[in-house]
């Protein structure tokens, strides 16, 4: 993700979203869980995240990295 972050930032500037390179690193885990669920590939990490009554530390880490990732996103005009 560290290698793709500059390219992704440039691509998202075309649709007027300023996403810093650092934010892509925080968004790696939430994007990974979202993609695995949408494709239907349930990995052990995704299964642990989707279990409702267990793995609260994992959920806190993923949600925390999601909020840290979206914190610096700006809409340019």
Order of alpha helices (4+ residues) and beta strands (2+ residues): alpha-beta-alpha-alpha-alpha-beta
